């Protein structure tokens, strides 16, 4: 649930009610994104279910600004800081996805993956979209040179070679 848009007390109450209904499967998971944007009233309403969640409910609270959350909420959570992957990790990830999709990554195509990793600036979703463009390009034109490929990637992803 995007708490930037569903941020009020009524939205929090609706979540709390839903958390009390028996799940269809073993567990119910609520993922609250941008939690730092909820109203103070909604924040207060969520304290009890966070402190004593039903056994079949898991709350995942996401924020880019944990300093805006109260100490009470932070104290009730296991905090996991997620950092963007390094360029090397991203290239490795892109190679793995390519192999799983049946795309052969040769030494000649490796610079394109490095370009994608660099251009995505640590955003995996962007890297996957760029990888899809890369695969579409090499599928359409298998004998493409590295320079042509990089230029086509720049155009298809809206990038800039000089960045």
WOZI-V863024 format. One record per run of one state. SS is the DSSP state (H for helix, E for strand, - for the rest). FROM is the first residue (numbers start at 1). TO is the last residue. If there is no record, write none. Layout:
# WOZI-V863024
SS|FROM|TO, SS|FROM|TO
This chain:
# WOZI-V863024
-|1|1, E|2|2, -|3|8, H|9|20, -|21|27, E|28|33, -|34|34, H|35|37, -|38|39, H|40|51, -|52|56, E|57|61, -|62|65, H|66|68, -|69|70, H|71|75, -|76|86, H|87|100, -|101|106, H|107|119, -|120|123, H|124|140, -|141|145, H|146|157, -|158|163
